[in-house]
Amino acid sequence: PPEEAARLAFSAACGTAFLNSKHGQDVLNQAIAEMANYPMTPMHTFLRQFEAIQGFDSYDKLGQIKAPTMVIHGDDDKIVPHPNAEILHNGIAGSKLHILKGAGHMFFWEAPEESVRVPADFIASAK
């Protein structure tokens, strides 16, 4: 069932602390309720996204990035492990790295204030 599939997906996408908190469960319940208002994304769409991600490699081009860059990542990301943030940071000269403690792939749900404040401060300092 769609609700069960969504909960399974969120269990992979969200950090453990968020999933185990009342606030996290409230956010997920609201998101799942809102999802009922829209058509379900077909499974082949997720498969194509996964294939695109697997087939894309820009590692060799990281050094070409000259724009001010911030890498922001949760340290409890089960989809893209947080050591990948270090790879990006080390490959982009002058980049800034911010790790959100206890947050997963959906860090903007899990730590919304920090997810807005940190990039906003970065952008303000890059002007």
Secondary structure, 3 states (H helix, E strand, C coil): CHHHHHHHHHHHHCCHHHHCCHHHHHHHHHHHHHHCCCCCCCHHHHHHHHHHHHHCCCHHHHHHCCCCCEEEEECCCCCCCCHHHHHHHHHCCCCEEEEECCCCCCHHHHCHHHHHHHHHHHHHHHC
